[in-house]
Amino acid sequence: MSADGNAAGKPAPADPIESHVAALDATLHGPVRLKARMMAEVREGLTDATAARTAGGMPSEHAAREAVREFGTAKELAPGFQRELTVAQTRHTARAVALTAPFLIICWLLIWTSDHGPGWQQPGAARLLTLPLAVVAVAAAGAAAAALLGLAALAATGTLARRLPTPRRLPAAVAWSGTAVGIAMALATLTLGVTSALTADWPLLACAGALTAASHGVVATSARTCRRCARLPAR
Amino acid sequence: MKTDAVRGHLDGLLLAVLEPGPLHGYAVITAVQDRSGGVLELRTGTIYPALNRLERLGLLHSKWESVGERRRRCYELTDAGQRMLAGERTAWQEFTTAIGSVLNPDTAPAATRPAT
């Protein structure tokens, strides 16, 4: 007998519970850990519901199909699950922006203070720094604004949501502000890289550039997932 | 009672069945059905995101517990959940009293009748 069929060559009937979990899993997007936890709970719940029916004398396959029917279809349930995943992803992105945005401000301070350091006494050094300072300053200002939005989003989706409804467009707003911060971090990384190649203070600036690049990776990845979640129907 | 009618009261129902002690997801479902005598109809799958939301709001706390070879996520009320449940009960009493006064004016409490 083949692994996926019986002796007559017919495909083995799929486990109704696993098929249902797989169908729901395929429609949902969001933080991997939370999604895995939700699917594990769904599987356990369906298994419990099946066991309760078989204990009453129902054949196991029929019991599993009844449990799945009572549970609701993937299409019916997906918006409810997706709503929670979207909020969780929004909080993840907001937290990432709020925690990494200070890096950009520190980078701006690094370049600013380097300008006045002993390695920057040569003629023309100040002019050389004008563009990187401006780029990183704009990026830092944008990141600071996005960080404030992120903190507001964390409050609005946390305990504050007991009394106030969460704005429907909040996930999209956080996703796009995270995207903007990701772009700003990429520009700041480039700027720091170029600046470090031209200065005597290069180890410090190169280190700041590496940290900004890592921050870009975290924020841009989270914002991309958040944009995808924000586009999906949620209830 | 239809699913849509139940949905607006789901938070209160879930908090109420968790008041006596921690329960896992399927036990929460059966507790709601048992307490309502099977009258309340709801898609059992809607319970899980609702429990997750209540936990996010700090009204529930959850953890995985092993029962034999199975692992189940068990939920219990937090202090904030207890306070929210008390508020839900008060709001429900006021609502049913007000609606009852309109639907059955003869049985309405005297204090609620307007002076003539």
Chai-1 contact restraints between the chains, C-beta under 6 A:
chainA,res_idxA,chainB,res_idxB,connection_type,confidence,min_distance_angstrom,max_distance_angstrom,comment,restraint_id
A,E41,B,G25,contact,1.0,0.0,6.0,A-B,restraint_1
A,E41,B,Y48,contact,1.0,0.0,6.0,A-B,restraint_2
A,E41,B,R73,contact,1.0,0.0,6.0,A-B,restraint_3
A,E44,B,R72,contact,1.0,0.0,6.0,A-B,restraint_4
A,G45,B,G25,contact,1.0,0.0,6.0,A-B,restraint_5
A,G45,B,Y26,contact,1.0,0.0,6.0,A-B,restraint_6
A,D48,B,Y26,contact,1.0,0.0,6.0,A-B,restraint_7
A,E70,B,T44,contact,1.0,0.0,6.0,A-B,restraint_8
A,F71,B,T44,contact,1.0,0.0,6.0,A-B,restraint_9
A,F71,B,G45,contact,1.0,0.0,6.0,A-B,restraint_10
A,G72,B,R43,contact,1.0,0.0,6.0,A-B,restraint_11
A,G72,B,G45,contact,1.0,0.0,6.0,A-B,restraint_12
A,L77,B,G45,contact,1.0,0.0,6.0,A-B,restraint_13
A,G80,B,T46,contact,1.0,0.0,6.0,A-B,restraint_14
A,G80,B,P49,contact,1.0,0.0,6.0,A-B,restraint_15
A,F81,B,P49,contact,1.0,0.0,6.0,A-B,restraint_16
A,E84,B,P49,contact,1.0,0.0,6.0,A-B,restraint_17
A,E84,B,N52,contact,1.0,0.0,6.0,A-B,restraint_18
A,E84,B,R53,contact,1.0,0.0,6.0,A-B,restraint_19
A,T159,B,G58,contact,1.0,0.0,6.0,A-B,restraint_20
A,A161,B,L57,contact,1.0,0.0,6.0,A-B,restraint_21
A,R162,B,L57,contact,1.0,0.0,6.0,A-B,restraint_22
